């Protein structure tokens, strides 16, 4: 399933000429230089590399979780401590799978926002997120002010 969405995401990544055109649409904060095609290409390449890495991690974590779930009934003679330890291990692996899946979704969403020309705009208020913020964390969808408001809730 993840590979299907991966190939779809990569297929919609614009070429360099299109990225240069899209870069002109991305808002910037006061005092920032406009986005360049090269800057957007660097972010897009980073996102594609993250998708590849996260897809591999997800496949590995899914396999590990499947093994843990398949072997969970093997311990007929296990004591309560062993059963508790196994349950904790399954729960930790499930958390890892879910976190990786969430990060993969966020990364694919960021790449889709580049293709749509909405990458640098805050999804809450529409203002510029900020180049430095996006270059450091390209999955950001909110400007600092909106993110702070969200965290206070």
C-alpha positions as CSV (number, residue, x, y, z in Angstrom):
1,X,0.0,0.0,0.0
2,X,2.7,2.5,0.9
3,X,4.6,1.7,-2.3
4,X,1.4,2.7,-4.4
5,X,1.3,6.1,-2.7
6,X,5.0,6.5,-3.0
7,X,5.0,6.0,-6.8
8,X,2.0,8.4,-7.1
9,X,3.8,11.0,-5.1
10,X,7.0,10.8,-7.0
11,X,5.1,10.9,-10.3
12,X,3.6,14.3,-9.5
13,X,6.9,15.9,-8.5
14,X,7.4,18.8,-10.9
15,X,10.4,19.2,-13.1
16,X,12.9,22.0,-12.5
17,X,11.3,24.4,-14.9
18,X,7.9,23.9,-13.2
19,X,9.5,24.2,-9.7
20,X,11.0,27.6,-10.7
21,X,7.5,28.7,-11.8
22,X,5.9,27.4,-8.6
23,X,8.6,29.0,-6.4
24,X,7.4,32.4,-7.5
25,X,3.9,31.6,-6.0
26,X,5.3,30.7,-2.6
27,X,4.8,33.5,-0.1
28,X,7.7,34.7,2.0
29,X,7.8,36.6,5.3
30,X,8.9,40.2,5.5
31,X,12.7,40.5,5.0
32,X,13.0,37.1,3.3
33,X,14.2,36.6,-0.3
34,X,11.7,35.0,-2.6
35,X,12.0,31.2,-3.1
36,X,14.1,30.1,-6.0
37,X,13.6,27.0,-8.1
38,X,16.9,25.6,-6.8
39,X,15.8,26.0,-3.2
40,X,12.5,24.3,-3.9
41,X,14.3,21.5,-5.7
42,X,16.5,21.0,-2.7
43,X,13.5,20.7,-0.4
44,X,11.6,18.4,-2.9
45,X,14.7,16.2,-3.2
46,X,14.9,16.0,0.6
47,X,11.3,15.0,0.8
48,X,11.6,12.3,-1.8
49,X,14.6,10.9,0.0
50,X,12.6,11.0,3.3
51,X,9.8,9.1,1.6
52,X,12.2,6.4,0.4
53,X,13.7,6.1,3.8
54,X,10.4,6.1,5.7
55,X,8.9,3.6,3.3
56,X,11.8,1.2,4.0
57,X,11.5,1.8,7.8
58,X,7.7,1.2,7.6
59,X,8.1,-2.0,5.7
60,X,10.7,-3.2,8.3
61,X,8.6,-2.1,11.3
62,X,5.5,-3.7,9.8
63,X,7.4,-7.0,9.4
64,X,8.7,-6.8,12.9
65,X,5.2,-6.1,14.3
66,X,3.7,-9.0,12.2
67,X,6.4,-11.3,13.7
68,X,5.6,-10.1,17.2
69,X,1.8,-10.6,16.7
70,X,2.3,-14.0,15.1
71,X,4.5,-15.2,18.0
72,X,2.4,-13.7,20.7
73,X,0.5,-17.0,21.4
74,X,3.7,-19.1,21.5
75,X,4.4,-18.6,25.2
76,X,1.9,-21.0,26.7
77,X,4.3,-21.7,29.5
78,X,5.4,-18.1,30.0
79,X,4.9,-16.5,33.3
80,X,3.2,-13.1,33.8
81,X,6.4,-11.1,33.5
82,X,7.2,-12.7,30.1
83,X,3.6,-12.0,28.9
84,X,3.8,-8.4,30.1
85,X,7.2,-7.9,28.5
86,X,5.9,-9.3,25.2
87,X,2.8,-7.0,25.4
88,X,5.0,-4.0,26.0
89,X,7.3,-4.9,23.1
90,X,4.2,-5.2,20.8
91,X,2.9,-1.9,22.0
92,X,6.2,-0.1,21.4
93,X,6.5,-1.6,17.9
94,X,2.9,-0.6,17.1
95,X,3.7,3.0,18.2
96,X,6.8,3.0,16.0
97,X,4.8,1.8,13.0
98,X,2.1,4.4,13.6
99,X,4.6,7.2,14.1
100,X,6.5,6.2,10.9
101,X,3.2,6.0,9.0
102,X,2.2,9.5,10.2
103,X,5.6,11.0,9.3
104,X,5.4,9.4,5.8
105,X,1.9,10.9,5.3
106,X,3.2,14.3,6.4
107,X,6.1,14.0,4.0
108,X,3.9,13.0,1.1
109,X,1.6,15.9,2.0
110,X,4.5,18.4,1.9
111,X,5.6,17.1,-1.5
112,X,2.0,17.4,-2.8
113,X,1.8,21.0,-1.5
114,X,4.9,21.8,-3.5
115,X,3.2,20.4,-6.6
116,X,0.0,22.4,-5.9
117,X,1.9,25.7,-5.3
118,X,0.7,25.9,-1.7
119,X,3.8,24.8,0.0
120,X,5.0,27.9,1.9
121,X,1.5,29.1,3.0
122,X,0.2,28.4,6.4
123,X,-2.8,26.0,6.2
124,X,-4.6,27.9,9.0
125,X,-4.1,31.6,8.2
126,X,-2.7,31.6,4.7
127,X,0.3,33.7,5.6
128,X,3.9,32.7,4.8
129,X,5.3,30.0,7.0
130,X,8.9,31.2,6.5
131,X,11.7,29.9,4.4
132,X,14.1,29.1,7.3
133,X,11.3,27.1,9.1
134,X,10.5,25.2,5.9
135,X,14.1,24.5,5.0
136,X,14.7,23.2,8.5
137,X,11.4,21.3,8.8
138,X,9.8,20.9,5.3
139,X,6.8,19.1,6.7
140,X,5.6,22.2,8.5
141,X,2.1,23.2,7.5
142,X,1.6,26.1,10.0
143,X,3.4,29.4,10.6
144,X,5.0,29.8,14.0
145,X,2.1,31.9,15.4
146,X,-0.6,29.4,14.3
147,X,1.5,26.5,15.6
148,X,1.9,28.2,19.0
149,X,-1.9,28.8,19.1
150,X,-2.5,25.1,18.3
151,X,-0.2,23.9,21.0
152,X,-1.8,26.1,23.7
153,X,-5.2,24.3,23.1
